[in-house]
Amino acid sequence: MTVFALWSAPRARSTAFFRSMAERGDMTVLHEPFSNLRDYGETEAGRRTFHSPASILAWLREETQDIRVFVKDTGDHQHRDVLADRRFLSQARHAFLIRPPEEIAASYYALFPDMSINAIGLEKLCELQAAVRDAGGNAAVVIDSDDLVARPEATMAAYCAAVGLPYKPRALTWARGERSEWRRSARWHADVSASSGFERHERAYPHTVENCPRLAWFAAYHRPFYEQLYAQRLDVTPWEQISGS
């Protein structure tokens, strides 16, 4: 199995990370396959269509020996089949992408005001990280999304080194535009569709933890999970000179 899995909090720039991995040109890339199965009942991978988490997990375990596969998905829902697949948990190369819960809350609410407390996603990331460790896998790769936009070269170089991939600086930029992988959920990925690289988008959201008690509650609940993961984040500083930052 040569599978690289990125598990991200929602609204944590994970689609930009996915776009960079697609730009490498040496991987089969899957955009939120488990979320697609939940929301749409199907997902595509390796020129095939899958209709259940069990079937795509079997493909990832059994049929990826001769290819590299990058899988990106989010933690706003529990992926029970993934949690139960100890071989996948132990053998895939996992990473976890985080963002402060206060920022996630405001960004998510702007797109989906009916969000629940689970939408912040950081608790599920901790649960998944614990499952990877329990299965004997390496769950130590945690990426701070602020590093991703402030120091993209060093951050991607550090990630590649941590999971055993060659670093490709050319994958830090790409052509603007929507990709077919996220067309069904395009409004959630408008920023990366309009971008040509890792960019910080500063926005003044009308509803934030400062003026919305519901969002403040959501963020406060997830803050301990965020801090648990943040304490493990990759130190990208050693890679700044190497990557040319």
VENDAWO-V736519 format. One record per residue. N is the residue number from 1. RES is the residue in one letter. PSI is psi as a letter, one per 20 degrees, with the letter a starting at -180 (999 if undefined). BURIAL is 1 if it has 24 or more other C-alpha atoms within 12 Angstrom, else 0. Layout:
n=<N/N>
res=<RES/RES>
psi=<PSI/PSI>
burial=<BURIAL/BURIAL>
This chain:
n=<1/2/3/4/5/6/7/8/9/10/11/12/13/14/15/16/17/18/19/20/21/22/23/24/25/26/27/28/29/30/31/32/33/34/35/36/37/38/39/40/41/42/43/44/45/46/47/48/49/50/51/52/53/54/55/56/57/58/59/60/61/62/63/64/65/66/67/68/69/70/71/72/73/74/75/76/77/78/79/80/81/82/83/84/85/86/87/88/89/90/91/92/93/94/95/96/97/98/99/100/101/102/103/104/105/106/107/108/109/110/111/112/113/114/115/116/117/118/119/120/121/122/123/124/125/126/127/128/129/130/131/132/133/134/135/136/137/138/139/140/141/142/143/144/145/146/147/148/149/150/151/152/153/154/155/156/157/158/159/160/161/162/163/164/165/166/167/168/169/170/171/172/173/174/175/176/177/178/179/180/181/182/183/184/185/186/187/188/189/190/191/192/193/194/195/196/197/198/199/200/201/202/203/204/205/206/207/208/209/210/211/212/213/214/215/216/217/218/219/220/221/222/223/224/225/226/227/228/229/230/231/232/233/234/235/236/237/238/239/240/241/242/243/244/245>
res=<M/T/V/F/A/L/W/S/A/P/R/A/R/S/T/A/F/F/R/S/M/A/E/R/G/D/M/T/V/L/H/E/P/F/S/N/L/R/D/Y/G/E/T/E/A/G/R/R/T/F/H/S/P/A/S/I/L/A/W/L/R/E/E/T/Q/D/I/R/V/F/V/K/D/T/G/D/H/Q/H/R/D/V/L/A/D/R/R/F/L/S/Q/A/R/H/A/F/L/I/R/P/P/E/E/I/A/A/S/Y/Y/A/L/F/P/D/M/S/I/N/A/I/G/L/E/K/L/C/E/L/Q/A/A/V/R/D/A/G/G/N/A/A/V/V/I/D/S/D/D/L/V/A/R/P/E/A/T/M/A/A/Y/C/A/A/V/G/L/P/Y/K/P/R/A/L/T/W/A/R/G/E/R/S/E/W/R/R/S/A/R/W/H/A/D/V/S/A/S/S/G/F/E/R/H/E/R/A/Y/P/H/T/V/E/N/C/P/R/L/A/W/F/A/A/Y/H/R/P/F/Y/E/Q/L/Y/A/Q/R/L/D/V/T/P/W/E/Q/I/S/G/S>
psi=<p/m/p/o/p/o/p/q/q/q/k/k/k/h/h/g/g/g/h/g/h/h/h/g/j/j/q/p/p/p/o/l/h/h/h/g/h/g/h/i/j/r/q/q/p/k/k/q/p/q/j/q/h/h/h/h/g/g/g/h/g/h/k/j/h/j/q/p/p/p/p/p/r/r/k/i/q/p/n/g/h/g/h/i/n/h/g/g/h/h/h/q/o/q/q/p/p/r/q/p/h/h/g/g/g/g/g/g/h/h/h/n/i/j/q/r/h/i/h/h/i/h/g/h/g/h/g/g/g/h/h/g/g/h/i/j/r/o/k/i/o/p/p/p/h/h/h/h/h/h/m/h/g/h/g/h/g/g/g/g/h/h/i/k/q/p/p/n/h/i/j/i/q/r/p/q/q/q/q/h/h/j/h/h/k/h/h/i/k/h/g/h/h/i/r/j/a/p/q/p/o/p/q/n/p/h/p/r/i/h/j/o/h/g/h/g/g/g/g/h/h/i/g/h/h/g/h/g/h/h/i/j/q/p/o/i/g/i/i/g/h/g/i/j/999>
burial=<1/1/1/1/1/1/1/1/1/1/1/1/1/1/1/1/1/1/1/1/1/1/1/1/0/0/1/1/1/1/1/1/1/1/1/1/1/0/0/0/0/0/1/1/1/0/0/0/0/1/0/1/1/1/1/1/1/0/1/1/1/0/0/1/0/0/0/1/1/1/1/1/1/1/1/1/1/1/1/0/1/1/1/0/1/1/1/1/1/1/1/1/1/1/1/1/1/1/1/1/1/1/1/1/1/1/1/1/1/0/0/0/0/0/0/0/1/1/1/1/1/1/1/1/1/1/1/1/1/1/1/1/1/0/0/0/1/1/1/1/1/1/1/1/1/1/1/1/1/0/1/1/1/1/1/1/1/1/1/1/0/1/1/0/0/0/1/1/1/0/1/1/1/1/0/0/0/1/1/0/1/1/0/0/0/0/0/1/1/0/1/1/1/0/1/0/1/1/1/0/0/0/0/0/0/0/1/1/1/0/0/0/0/0/1/1/0/1/1/1/1/1/1/0/1/1/0/0/1/1/0/0/1/1/1/1/0/0/1/0/0/0/1/0/0>
